[in-house]
Amino acid sequence: MSREAVGKIVSRALQEERFRALIMDRPYDAVEGYDLEPEEQGALIAGDELGLTEMGVDPETAQRYVGLFRISRAGGG
């Protein structure tokens, strides 16, 4: 597994507005090119907070990342 890649994607989504929009609109394109196992890709795309923390993402950071999905799905921006 590439915990480093998972952490980079989460951090990038939290810090970069354009990447955040890409991961919301075209998640498979956003994670393309990163060395990810299928379960890592799935957790990132689904916004799986528990899965992300089990992969080594700080719990508070994982919660913030998953919050992006909740805002997007609620129609906020």
Biopython code that builds the backbone (N, CA, C, O; Angstrom):
import numpy as np
from Bio.PDB.StructureBuilder import StructureBuilder

atoms = [
    (1, "MET", "N", (0.841, -1.191, 0.000)),
    (1, "MET", "CA", (0.000, 0.000, 0.000)),
    (1, "MET", "C", (0.874, 1.238, 0.000)),
    (1, "MET", "O", (2.005, 1.217, 0.487)),
    (2, "SER", "N", (0.350, 2.297, -0.541)),
    (2, "SER", "CA", (1.084, 3.550, -0.607)),
    (2, "SER", "C", (0.425, 4.586, 0.292)),
    (2, "SER", "O", (-0.323, 5.448, -0.169)),
    (3, "ARG", "N", (0.717, 4.485, 1.566)),
    (3, "ARG", "CA", (0.153, 5.437, 2.523)),
    (3, "ARG", "C", (0.592, 6.862, 2.194)),
    (3, "ARG", "O", (-0.146, 7.821, 2.420)),
    (4, "GLU", "N", (1.789, 6.980, 1.664)),
    (4, "GLU", "CA", (2.292, 8.309, 1.309)),
    (4, "GLU", "C", (1.416, 8.940, 0.227)),
    (4, "GLU", "O", (1.089, 10.124, 0.313)),
    (5, "ALA", "N", (1.038, 8.174, -0.775)),
    (5, "ALA", "CA", (0.188, 8.695, -1.853)),
    (5, "ALA", "C", (-1.184, 9.087, -1.321)),
    (5, "ALA", "O", (-1.735, 10.114, -1.716)),
    (6, "VAL", "N", (-1.737, 8.271, -0.426)),
    (6, "VAL", "CA", (-3.043, 8.589, 0.161)),
    (6, "VAL", "C", (-2.951, 9.917, 0.903)),
    (6, "VAL", "O", (-3.811, 10.782, 0.740)),
    (7, "GLY", "N", (-1.915, 10.079, 1.713)),
    (7, "GLY", "CA", (-1.724, 11.325, 2.450)),
    (7, "GLY", "C", (-1.561, 12.523, 1.540)),
    (7, "GLY", "O", (-2.089, 13.598, 1.826)),
    (8, "LYS", "N", (-0.836, 12.351, 0.450)),
    (8, "LYS", "CA", (-0.637, 13.446, -0.506)),
    (8, "LYS", "C", (-1.955, 13.865, -1.139)),
    (8, "LYS", "O", (-2.228, 15.057, -1.281)),
    (9, "ILE", "N", (-2.764, 12.900, -1.515)),
    (9, "ILE", "CA", (-4.045, 13.215, -2.152)),
    (9, "ILE", "C", (-4.971, 13.932, -1.179)),
    (9, "ILE", "O", (-5.611, 14.920, -1.540)),
    (10, "VAL", "N", (-5.042, 13.443, 0.045)),
    (10, "VAL", "CA", (-5.893, 14.076, 1.054)),
    (10, "VAL", "C", (-5.426, 15.505, 1.305)),
    (10, "VAL", "O", (-6.237, 16.431, 1.312)),
    (11, "SER", "N", (-4.133, 15.689, 1.510)),
    (11, "SER", "CA", (-3.593, 17.035, 1.757)),
    (11, "SER", "C", (-3.848, 17.953, 0.574)),
    (11, "SER", "O", (-4.249, 19.106, 0.738)),
    (12, "ARG", "N", (-3.615, 17.436, -0.598)),
    (12, "ARG", "CA", (-3.812, 18.256, -1.804)),
    (12, "ARG", "C", (-5.272, 18.677, -1.958)),
    (12, "ARG", "O", (-5.557, 19.817, -2.324)),
    (13, "ALA", "N", (-6.189, 17.760, -1.679)),
    (13, "ALA", "CA", (-7.617, 18.092, -1.780)),
    (13, "ALA", "C", (-8.010, 19.169, -0.775)),
    (13, "ALA", "O", (-8.860, 20.012, -1.059)),
    (14, "LEU", "N", (-7.392, 19.136, 0.391)),
    (14, "LEU", "CA", (-7.705, 20.134, 1.412)),
    (14, "LEU", "C", (-7.072, 21.487, 1.124)),
    (14, "LEU", "O", (-7.580, 22.513, 1.575)),
    (15, "GLN", "N", (-5.975, 21.505, 0.384)),
    (15, "GLN", "CA", (-5.224, 22.734, 0.173)),
    (15, "GLN", "C", (-5.455, 23.398, -1.184)),
    (15, "GLN", "O", (-5.358, 24.620, -1.297)),
    (16, "GLU", "N", (-5.759, 22.610, -2.209)),
    (16, "GLU", "CA", (-5.844, 23.146, -3.572)),
    (16, "GLU", "C", (-7.279, 23.091, -4.098)),
    (16, "GLU", "O", (-7.849, 22.015, -4.280)),
    (17, "GLU", "N", (-7.835, 24.245, -4.331)),
    (17, "GLU", "CA", (-9.225, 24.325, -4.778)),
    (17, "GLU", "C", (-9.465, 23.597, -6.098)),
    (17, "GLU", "O", (-10.481, 22.919, -6.252)),
    (18, "ARG", "N", (-8.551, 23.726, -7.042)),
    (18, "ARG", "CA", (-8.736, 23.076, -8.346)),
    (18, "ARG", "C", (-8.709, 21.546, -8.219)),
    (18, "ARG", "O", (-9.506, 20.848, -8.846)),
    (19, "PHE", "N", (-7.791, 21.043, -7.406)),
    (19, "PHE", "CA", (-7.718, 19.596, -7.208)),
    (19, "PHE", "C", (-8.955, 19.100, -6.470)),
    (19, "PHE", "O", (-9.487, 18.032, -6.775)),
    (20, "ARG", "N", (-9.402, 19.879, -5.504)),
    (20, "ARG", "CA", (-10.614, 19.528, -4.749)),
    (20, "ARG", "C", (-11.794, 19.416, -5.716)),
    (20, "ARG", "O", (-12.577, 18.471, -5.622)),
    (21, "ALA", "N", (-11.930, 20.359, -6.632)),
    (21, "ALA", "CA", (-13.018, 20.308, -7.614)),
    (21, "ALA", "C", (-12.880, 19.077, -8.508)),
    (21, "ALA", "O", (-13.874, 18.433, -8.843)),
    (22, "LEU", "N", (-11.645, 18.755, -8.891)),
    (22, "LEU", "CA", (-11.415, 17.586, -9.737)),
    (22, "LEU", "C", (-11.797, 16.303, -9.013)),
    (22, "LEU", "O", (-12.435, 15.429, -9.598)),
    (23, "ILE", "N", (-11.415, 16.184, -7.760)),
    (23, "ILE", "CA", (-11.728, 14.949, -7.024)),
    (23, "ILE", "C", (-13.229, 14.811, -6.777)),
    (23, "ILE", "O", (-13.733, 13.699, -6.622)),
    (24, "MET", "N", (-13.934, 15.920, -6.740)),
    (24, "MET", "CA", (-15.393, 15.866, -6.577)),
    (24, "MET", "C", (-16.081, 15.525, -7.907)),
    (24, "MET", "O", (-17.035, 14.748, -7.937)),
    (25, "ASP", "N", (-15.592, 16.108, -8.993)),
    (25, "ASP", "CA", (-16.247, 15.953, -10.294)),
    (25, "ASP", "C", (-15.779, 14.724, -11.072)),
    (25, "ASP", "O", (-16.576, 14.037, -11.709)),
    (26, "ARG", "N", (-14.483, 14.461, -11.009)),
    (26, "ARG", "CA", (-13.908, 13.346, -11.776)),
    (26, "ARG", "C", (-12.879, 12.626, -10.905)),
    (26, "ARG", "O", (-11.677, 12.716, -11.152)),
    (27, "PRO", "N", (-13.353, 11.915, -9.892)),
    (27, "PRO", "CA", (-12.436, 11.333, -8.900)),
    (27, "PRO", "C", (-11.413, 10.364, -9.483)),
    (27, "PRO", "O", (-10.268, 10.340, -9.031)),
    (28, "TYR", "N", (-11.796, 9.575, -10.464)),
    (28, "TYR", "CA", (-10.843, 8.618, -11.022)),
    (28, "TYR", "C", (-9.729, 9.343, -11.765)),
    (28, "TYR", "O", (-8.578, 8.907, -11.731)),
    (29, "ASP", "N", (-10.055, 10.439, -12.431)),
    (29, "ASP", "CA", (-9.025, 11.249, -13.078)),
    (29, "ASP", "C", (-8.108, 11.884, -12.041)),
    (29, "ASP", "O", (-6.901, 11.989, -12.257)),
    (30, "ALA", "N", (-8.676, 12.305, -10.922)),
    (30, "ALA", "CA", (-7.894, 12.976, -9.884)),
    (30, "ALA", "C", (-6.838, 12.053, -9.279)),
    (30, "ALA", "O", (-5.736, 12.504, -8.967)),
    (31, "VAL", "N", (-7.153, 10.783, -9.111)),
    (31, "VAL", "CA", (-6.206, 9.870, -8.470)),
    (31, "VAL", "C", (-5.340, 9.106, -9.470)),
    (31, "VAL", "O", (-4.448, 8.353, -9.080)),
    (32, "GLU", "N", (-5.608, 9.303, -10.758)),
    (32, "GLU", "CA", (-4.801, 8.647, -11.788)),
    (32, "GLU", "C", (-3.346, 9.112, -11.664)),
    (32, "GLU", "O", (-3.076, 10.292, -11.438)),
    (33, "GLY", "N", (-2.447, 8.195, -11.812)),
    (33, "GLY", "CA", (-1.036, 8.529, -11.746)),
    (33, "GLY", "C", (-0.433, 8.365, -10.359)),
    (33, "GLY", "O", (0.788, 8.401, -10.203)),
    (34, "TYR", "N", (-1.277, 8.186, -9.357)),
    (34, "TYR", "CA", (-0.794, 7.901, -8.010)),
    (34, "TYR", "C", (-0.715, 6.385, -7.844)),
    (34, "TYR", "O", (-1.543, 5.651, -8.384)),
    (35, "ASP", "N", (0.273, 5.927, -7.103)),
    (35, "ASP", "CA", (0.462, 4.502, -6.854)),
    (35, "ASP", "C", (-0.465, 4.072, -5.720)),
    (35, "ASP", "O", (-0.096, 4.127, -4.547)),
    (36, "LEU", "N", (-1.669, 3.647, -6.085)),
    (36, "LEU", "CA", (-2.688, 3.297, -5.096)),
    (36, "LEU", "C", (-3.160, 1.866, -5.284)),
    (36, "LEU", "O", (-3.288, 1.371, -6.403)),
    (37, "GLU", "N", (-3.413, 1.219, -4.158)),
    (37, "GLU", "CA", (-4.083, -0.081, -4.175)),
    (37, "GLU", "C", (-5.580, 0.183, -4.377)),
    (37, "GLU", "O", (-6.051, 1.279, -4.072)),
    (38, "PRO", "N", (-6.331, -0.792, -4.882)),
    (38, "PRO", "CA", (-7.772, -0.593, -5.094)),
    (38, "PRO", "C", (-8.515, -0.127, -3.841)),
    (38, "PRO", "O", (-9.401, 0.723, -3.933)),
    (39, "GLU", "N", (-8.163, -0.675, -2.667)),
    (39, "GLU", "CA", (-8.862, -0.263, -1.443)),
    (39, "GLU", "C", (-8.528, 1.180, -1.058)),
    (39, "GLU", "O", (-9.357, 1.871, -0.467)),
    (40, "GLU", "N", (-7.322, 1.634, -1.390)),
    (40, "GLU", "CA", (-6.958, 3.028, -1.126)),
    (40, "GLU", "C", (-7.748, 3.956, -2.041)),
    (40, "GLU", "O", (-8.306, 4.963, -1.606)),
    (41, "GLN", "N", (-7.778, 3.593, -3.313)),
    (41, "GLN", "CA", (-8.541, 4.381, -4.281)),
    (41, "GLN", "C", (-10.009, 4.442, -3.869)),
    (41, "GLN", "O", (-10.630, 5.503, -3.925)),
    (42, "GLY", "N", (-10.554, 3.320, -3.463)),
    (42, "GLY", "CA", (-11.953, 3.273, -3.046)),
    (42, "GLY", "C", (-12.236, 4.158, -1.846)),
    (42, "GLY", "O", (-13.244, 4.864, -1.820)),
    (43, "ALA", "N", (-11.358, 4.127, -0.853)),
    (43, "ALA", "CA", (-11.551, 4.947, 0.345)),
    (43, "ALA", "C", (-11.481, 6.429, 0.013)),
    (43, "ALA", "O", (-12.250, 7.226, 0.552)),
    (44, "LEU", "N", (-10.566, 6.801, -0.867)),
    (44, "LEU", "CA", (-10.436, 8.208, -1.265)),
    (44, "LEU", "C", (-11.668, 8.679, -2.025)),
    (44, "LEU", "O", (-12.189, 9.762, -1.759)),
    (45, "ILE", "N", (-12.126, 7.883, -2.954)),
    (45, "ILE", "CA", (-13.248, 8.273, -3.806)),
    (45, "ILE", "C", (-14.568, 8.255, -3.038)),
    (45, "ILE", "O", (-15.440, 9.090, -3.276)),
    (46, "ALA", "N", (-14.712, 7.305, -2.119)),
    (46, "ALA", "CA", (-15.952, 7.204, -1.350)),
    (46, "ALA", "C", (-15.988, 8.152, -0.164)),
    (46, "ALA", "O", (-17.050, 8.386, 0.413)),
    (47, "GLY", "N", (-14.840, 8.696, 0.202)),
    (47, "GLY", "CA", (-14.789, 9.529, 1.401)),
    (47, "GLY", "C", (-14.981, 8.680, 2.646)),
    (47, "GLY", "O", (-15.759, 9.027, 3.535)),
    (48, "ASP", "N", (-14.262, 7.562, 2.703)),
    (48, "ASP", "CA", (-14.373, 6.593, 3.793)),
    (48, "ASP", "C", (-13.440, 7.005, 4.936)),
    (48, "ASP", "O", (-12.250, 6.689, 4.922)),
    (49, "GLU", "N", (-13.986, 7.703, 5.908)),
    (49, "GLU", "CA", (-13.190, 8.242, 7.012)),
    (49, "GLU", "C", (-12.458, 7.144, 7.786)),
    (49, "GLU", "O", (-11.261, 7.269, 8.045)),
    (50, "LEU", "N", (-13.147, 6.091, 8.150)),
    (50, "LEU", "CA", (-12.523, 5.002, 8.897)),
    (50, "LEU", "C", (-11.420, 4.344, 8.070)),
    (50, "LEU", "O", (-10.328, 4.078, 8.571)),
    (51, "GLY", "N", (-11.720, 4.088, 6.812)),
    (51, "GLY", "CA", (-10.724, 3.482, 5.934)),
    (51, "GLY", "C", (-9.472, 4.337, 5.809)),
    (51, "GLY", "O", (-8.355, 3.820, 5.823)),
    (52, "LEU", "N", (-9.660, 5.635, 5.688)),
    (52, "LEU", "CA", (-8.516, 6.533, 5.571)),
    (52, "LEU", "C", (-7.683, 6.549, 6.843)),
    (52, "LEU", "O", (-6.453, 6.545, 6.779)),
    (53, "THR", "N", (-8.335, 6.568, 7.986)),
    (53, "THR", "CA", (-7.571, 6.565, 9.237)),
    (53, "THR", "C", (-6.844, 5.233, 9.421)),
    (53, "THR", "O", (-5.734, 5.202, 9.952)),
    (54, "GLU", "N", (-7.451, 4.152, 8.993)),
    (54, "GLU", "CA", (-6.773, 2.853, 9.066)),
    (54, "GLU", "C", (-5.566, 2.803, 8.138)),
    (54, "GLU", "O", (-4.658, 1.997, 8.340)),
    (55, "MET", "N", (-5.553, 3.659, 7.128)),
    (55, "MET", "CA", (-4.419, 3.739, 6.202)),
    (55, "MET", "C", (-3.359, 4.738, 6.661)),
    (55, "MET", "O", (-2.373, 4.980, 5.965)),
    (56, "GLY", "N", (-3.578, 5.310, 7.840)),
    (56, "GLY", "CA", (-2.558, 6.184, 8.407)),
    (56, "GLY", "C", (-2.833, 7.663, 8.325)),
    (56, "GLY", "O", (-2.015, 8.467, 8.773)),
    (57, "VAL", "N", (-3.972, 8.047, 7.760)),
    (57, "VAL", "CA", (-4.315, 9.468, 7.716)),
    (57, "VAL", "C", (-4.741, 9.891, 9.121)),
    (57, "VAL", "O", (-5.521, 9.201, 9.779)),
    (58, "ASP", "N", (-4.223, 11.024, 9.568)),
    (58, "ASP", "CA", (-4.593, 11.573, 10.869)),
    (58, "ASP", "C", (-6.114, 11.667, 10.959)),
    (58, "ASP", "O", (-6.750, 12.136, 10.015)),
    (59, "PRO", "N", (-6.715, 11.233, 12.067)),
    (59, "PRO", "CA", (-8.182, 11.225, 12.169)),
    (59, "PRO", "C", (-8.829, 12.585, 11.912)),
    (59, "PRO", "O", (-9.868, 12.650, 11.255)),
    (60, "GLU", "N", (-8.251, 13.654, 12.405)),
    (60, "GLU", "CA", (-8.821, 14.987, 12.176)),
    (60, "GLU", "C", (-8.738, 15.372, 10.704)),
    (60, "GLU", "O", (-9.667, 15.965, 10.156)),
    (61, "THR", "N", (-7.626, 15.034, 10.072)),
    (61, "THR", "CA", (-7.454, 15.320, 8.645)),
    (61, "THR", "C", (-8.435, 14.498, 7.819)),
    (61, "THR", "O", (-9.033, 15.015, 6.875)),
    (62, "ALA", "N", (-8.607, 13.228, 8.162)),
    (62, "ALA", "CA", (-9.566, 12.378, 7.450)),
    (62, "ALA", "C", (-10.975, 12.940, 7.589)),
    (62, "ALA", "O", (-11.746, 12.933, 6.629)),
    (63, "GLN", "N", (-11.311, 13.424, 8.773)),
    (63, "GLN", "CA", (-12.635, 14.000, 9.004)),
    (63, "GLN", "C", (-12.839, 15.244, 8.137)),
    (63, "GLN", "O", (-13.911, 15.428, 7.562)),
    (64, "ARG", "N", (-11.826, 16.089, 8.043)),
    (64, "ARG", "CA", (-11.926, 17.284, 7.190)),
    (64, "ARG", "C", (-12.092, 16.902, 5.722)),
    (64, "ARG", "O", (-12.889, 17.505, 5.002)),
    (65, "TYR", "N", (-11.330, 15.890, 5.280)),
    (65, "TYR", "CA", (-11.417, 15.423, 3.899)),
    (65, "TYR", "C", (-12.821, 14.907, 3.600)),
    (65, "TYR", "O", (-13.418, 15.279, 2.590)),
    (66, "VAL", "N", (-13.343, 14.061, 4.463)),
    (66, "VAL", "CA", (-14.683, 13.497, 4.272)),
    (66, "VAL", "C", (-15.729, 14.608, 4.298)),
    (66, "VAL", "O", (-16.739, 14.522, 3.599)),
    (67, "GLY", "N", (-15.501, 15.639, 5.090)),
    (67, "GLY", "CA", (-16.402, 16.783, 5.131)),
    (67, "GLY", "C", (-16.548, 17.459, 3.781)),
    (67, "GLY", "O", (-17.600, 18.027, 3.484)),
    (68, "LEU", "N", (-15.507, 17.409, 2.955)),
    (68, "LEU", "CA", (-15.596, 17.973, 1.609)),
    (68, "LEU", "C", (-16.681, 17.263, 0.807)),
    (68, "LEU", "O", (-17.416, 17.897, 0.050)),
    (69, "PHE", "N", (-16.776, 15.965, 0.973)),
    (69, "PHE", "CA", (-17.781, 15.184, 0.249)),
    (69, "PHE", "C", (-19.184, 15.509, 0.745)),
    (69, "PHE", "O", (-20.127, 15.582, -0.043)),
    (70, "ARG", "N", (-19.315, 15.699, 2.033)),
    (70, "ARG", "CA", (-20.634, 16.028, 2.589)),
    (70, "ARG", "C", (-21.110, 17.375, 2.066)),
    (70, "ARG", "O", (-22.279, 17.527, 1.712)),
    (71, "ILE", "N", (-20.223, 18.344, 2.018)),
    (71, "ILE", "CA", (-20.582, 19.677, 1.516)),
    (71, "ILE", "C", (-20.966, 19.591, 0.046)),
    (71, "ILE", "O", (-21.970, 20.163, -0.378)),
    (72, "SER", "N", (-20.154, 18.867, -0.733)),
    (72, "SER", "CA", (-20.406, 18.741, -2.163)),
    (72, "SER", "C", (-21.741, 18.048, -2.426)),
    (72, "SER", "O", (-22.512, 18.490, -3.278)),
    (73, "ARG", "N", (-22.010, 16.992, -1.716)),
    (73, "ARG", "CA", (-23.245, 16.227, -1.945)),
    (73, "ARG", "C", (-24.476, 16.961, -1.451)),
    (73, "ARG", "O", (-25.589, 16.692, -1.902)),
    (74, "ALA", "N", (-24.275, 17.895, -0.515)),
    (74, "ALA", "CA", (-25.397, 18.685, -0.003)),
    (74, "ALA", "C", (-25.696, 19.878, -0.907)),
    (74, "ALA", "O", (-26.665, 20.607, -0.694)),
    (75, "GLY", "N", (-24.847, 20.065, -1.923)),
    (75, "GLY", "CA", (-25.079, 21.165, -2.857)),
    (75, "GLY", "C", (-24.349, 22.433, -2.487)),
    (75, "GLY", "O", (-24.519, 23.461, -3.142)),
    (76, "GLY", "N", (-23.533, 22.379, -1.441)),
    (76, "GLY", "CA", (-22.738, 23.544, -1.060)),
    (76, "GLY", "C", (-21.448, 23.554, -1.832)),
    (76, "GLY", "O", (-21.202, 22.672, -2.656)),
    (77, "GLY", "N", (-20.615, 24.550, -1.573)),
    (77, "GLY", "CA", (-19.393, 24.561, -2.335)),
    (77, "GLY", "C", (-18.314, 25.035, -1.532)),
    (77, "GLY", "O", (-17.181, 25.118, -2.007)),
]
sb = StructureBuilder()
sb.init_structure("model")
sb.init_model(0)
sb.init_chain("A")
sb.init_seg("    ")
for serial, (resi, resn, name, xyz) in enumerate(atoms, 1):
    if name == "N":
        sb.init_residue(resn, " ", resi, " ")
    sb.init_atom(name, np.array(xyz, "f"), 0.0, 1.0, " ", f" {name:<3s}", serial, name[0])
structure = sb.get_structure()
